[in-house]
Amino acid sequence: MAPPGRKKEKVLILGASFAGLYAAKFLHDEACKVGLELPEITLIDRKNYVLFTAFLPEILSNQVSPYTIMPSVRHVLGNRQVDFRQEEIQNVDLEQRLVRTDRGVHRADRLVLALGAVTNYFGREDFARYGFPYKTMADAIRLRDHVLSCLERANISNDQAERRRLLTFVQAGAGCCGMEVMTELRELVHRVAGRFYRNIDAARDARFVLVEGMERVLPTLEPEVSLAAEEKLRKRGIAIRTRTLVTGAGPGWVELNHEEQIESETLIWVAGIKANPLVAALPAGHDRLGRVVVDEYFRVPEYEGVYAIGDCAACPDGQGGTLAATAQVAVQQGPALARNLVAEWLGRSPKPFRFRYRGDLVSIGSLDAVCCPFGWNVFGLSGWLLFKYVYFSKLPTVQSKVRILGDWLANFLTGPSIAMLEAVRTDASGLAVPSEERLIGIV
Ligand SMILES: Cc1cc2nc3c(=O)[nH]c(=O)nc-3n(C[C@H](O)[C@H](O)[C@H](O)COP(=O)(O)OP(=O)(O)OC[C@H]3O[C@@H](n4cnc5c(N)ncnc54)[C@H](O)[C@@H]3O)c2cc1C
């Protein structure tokens, strides 16, 4: 029931991923729980699924297949009274709380920005052109297809220089996501070379180079975790180049520190993200990544009734800094904002957001992981099982959970598939053409 005199508010949430989708879901549930008349909740996203990114690196090694980790928004929402619309957001007027999309115009009493982040190429066209990002399902499939195409070509090539170039994989970025991408890539190459590509011996021919600008891999984690991870990767033949920058890229080559050129057709670019350009262009306060500066209640200070959460928000961490752009943060912010809106409608005070850090879990392939849950270090097989269990339990639908068990079992028993999904477009010289386009009709 609505408190006397309160009009039914229209809440418009932009972005239906970890931050926006969880905000919509919890807003509905919280309002029902306290017996409030439901606000009109509209959720808009260009895609109709939520990408479960923790398992995205496993697309490379084919441990999971695409559908498994992209449950649809409608499925996650179930019977909740949330009006989901698949639309492309084109323009946001913060003053009027008015949003223009490819389908029309939406007005809101409360406007929530949850539009996430995009790959950061630091303004370099060569990195954008020759680098393979790893942020979306399209990116994952494109990189996997490209790697398989390199294996196909190397398998039939008699030119030693070409073979070496095709089988050298360079990656910029050794953060949590980067470590997982590189180790799953190595897993793929080692499991399929020899078996399907008889002329390739992965241990002899393939070269993996992990480049990191900071002094250690996993720079945001404790040094002993980085050290353990580094040692494990080195033992598997991955060359680690810390305090090193990728300074240039071109067709068939990658330059390091302005002085060294590596012949390679694969530069994986997981060196950073920045706020969604639509958000970065809004007339509000921004941090250096273009994220909208909010207070501890997620309010955009200059505008009444406007909030930002998730990767597109620079939210105070309570210690003078801002929170990292992770799903762990986003899934706590959505519900916290929902609780605050309901509290406000009930005439109560909203609560400042306090992030509860639960640790990091990083899978590094070969039944191995480096995890630090609640300050403990769990490495090796137990870490890997912990990684699998925790993220399995967080998959948002039963359908995804059932599918993933099937995928894991199939991969374990029969190995990865080498079928390509034909997401790679090549130019006249056979090089993959980078594109930002979204994948349509995969699998
Ligand atoms: C490979 C990988 C692995 C990761 N692993 C982890 C992990 O293990 N743990 C962890 O905590 N974090 C992890 N992350 C980070 C995590 O995925 C992000 O922090 C999280 O997705 C942020 O959620 P969000 O809702 O803020 O933004 P996003 O997930 O980026 O969602 C933004 C949404 O806005 C939509 N959108 C954007 N622009 C428009 C537009 N113009 N019109 C319509 N819709 C639009 C997008 O389609 C998208 O659905 C990983 C990220 C990657 C890439």
The ligand as a Tripos MOL2 file, in Angstrom:
@<TRIPOS>MOLECULE
LIG
   53    58     1     0     0
SMALL
NO_CHARGES

@<TRIPOS>ATOM
      1 C1         36.4020  -11.3690  -18.6560 C.3       1 LIG1
      2 C2         35.9120  -10.6870  -17.4030 C.ar      1 LIG1
      3 C3         35.9370  -11.3840  -16.1970 C.ar      1 LIG1
      4 C4         35.4750  -10.7560  -15.0460 C.ar      1 LIG1
      5 N1         35.5190  -11.4740  -13.8780 N.ar      1 LIG1
      6 C5         35.0650  -10.8910  -12.7500 C.ar      1 LIG1
      7 C6         35.0890  -11.6270  -11.5210 C.ar      1 LIG1
      8 O1         35.5000  -12.7900  -11.4900 O.2       1 LIG1
      9 N2         34.6310  -10.9970  -10.4000 N.ar      1 LIG1
     10 C7         34.1840   -9.6960  -10.4190 C.ar      1 LIG1
     11 O2         33.7760   -9.1750   -9.3850 O.2       1 LIG1
     12 N3         34.1520   -8.9810  -11.5730 N.ar      1 LIG1
     13 C8         34.5810   -9.5470  -12.7280 C.ar      1 LIG1
     14 N4         34.5710   -8.8310  -13.8970 N.ar      1 LIG1
     15 C9         34.0820   -7.4290  -13.8860 C.3       1 LIG1
     16 C10        32.5600   -7.4110  -14.0080 C.3       1 LIG1
     17 O3         32.1220   -8.1040  -15.1450 O.3       1 LIG1
     18 C11        32.0470   -5.9800  -14.0840 C.3       1 LIG1
     19 O4         32.5230   -5.2630  -12.9780 O.3       1 LIG1
     20 C12        30.5200   -5.9660  -14.0830 C.3       1 LIG1
     21 O5         30.0400   -6.5270  -15.2660 O.3       1 LIG1
     22 C13        29.9730   -4.5510  -13.9270 C.3       1 LIG1
     23 O6         28.5870   -4.5920  -13.9880 O.3       1 LIG1
     24 P1         27.7430   -3.3100  -14.4750 P.3       1 LIG1
     25 O7         26.3120   -3.7220  -14.3770 O.co2     1 LIG1
     26 O8         28.1820   -2.1160  -13.7430 O.co2     1 LIG1
     27 O9         28.1850   -3.0700  -15.9840 O.3       1 LIG1
     28 P2         28.1410   -4.0020  -17.2680 P.3       1 LIG1
     29 O10        28.2010   -5.4310  -16.8720 O.co2     1 LIG1
     30 O11        29.2040   -3.4940  -18.1610 O.co2     1 LIG1
     31 O12        26.7170   -3.7260  -17.8920 O.3       1 LIG1
     32 C14        26.3630   -2.5450  -18.5310 C.3       1 LIG1
     33 C15        25.0950   -2.8090  -19.3020 C.3       1 LIG1
     34 O13        24.7100   -1.6130  -19.9680 O.3       1 LIG1
     35 C16        24.2920   -1.9390  -21.2830 C.3       1 LIG1
     36 N5         24.4920   -0.7730  -22.1470 N.ar      1 LIG1
     37 C17        25.6130   -0.0360  -22.2850 C.ar      1 LIG1
     38 N6         25.4170    0.9760  -23.1500 N.ar      1 LIG1
     39 C18        24.1340    0.8710  -23.5770 C.ar      1 LIG1
     40 C19        23.3410    1.6250  -24.4680 C.ar      1 LIG1
     41 N7         23.8050    2.7130  -25.0990 N.pl3     1 LIG1
     42 N8         22.0570    1.2420  -24.6900 N.ar      1 LIG1
     43 C20        21.5550    0.1520  -24.0570 C.ar      1 LIG1
     44 N9         22.2740   -0.6010  -23.1760 N.ar      1 LIG1
     45 C21        23.5440   -0.2400  -22.9420 C.ar      1 LIG1
     46 C22        25.1720   -3.0980  -21.6860 C.3       1 LIG1
     47 O14        24.5750   -3.8510  -22.7330 O.3       1 LIG1
     48 C23        25.2910   -3.8640  -20.3840 C.3       1 LIG1
     49 O15        24.3240   -4.8750  -20.2480 O.3       1 LIG1
     50 C24        35.0150   -9.4270  -15.0790 C.ar      1 LIG1
     51 C25        34.9760   -8.7400  -16.2880 C.ar      1 LIG1
     52 C26        35.4110   -9.3530  -17.4460 C.ar      1 LIG1
     53 C27        35.3610   -8.6130  -18.7490 C.3       1 LIG1
@<TRIPOS>BOND
     1     1     2 1
     2     2     3 ar
     3     2    52 ar
     4     3     4 ar
     5     4     5 ar
     6     4    50 ar
     7     5     6 ar
     8     6     7 ar
     9     6    13 1
    10     7     8 2
    11     7     9 ar
    12     9    10 ar
    13    10    11 2
    14    10    12 ar
    15    12    13 ar
    16    13    14 ar
    17    14    15 1
    18    14    50 ar
    19    15    16 1
    20    16    17 1
    21    16    18 1
    22    18    19 1
    23    18    20 1
    24    20    21 1
    25    20    22 1
    26    22    23 1
    27    23    24 1
    28    24    25 2
    29    24    26 1
    30    24    27 1
    31    27    28 1
    32    28    29 2
    33    28    30 1
    34    28    31 1
    35    31    32 1
    36    32    33 1
    37    33    34 1
    38    33    48 1
    39    34    35 1
    40    35    36 1
    41    35    46 1
    42    36    37 ar
    43    36    45 ar
    44    37    38 ar
    45    38    39 ar
    46    39    40 ar
    47    39    45 ar
    48    40    41 1
    49    40    42 ar
    50    42    43 ar
    51    43    44 ar
    52    44    45 ar
    53    46    47 1
    54    46    48 1
    55    48    49 1
    56    50    51 ar
    57    51    52 ar
    58    52    53 1
@<TRIPOS>SUBSTRUCTURE
     1 LIG1         1 GROUP 0 **** ****
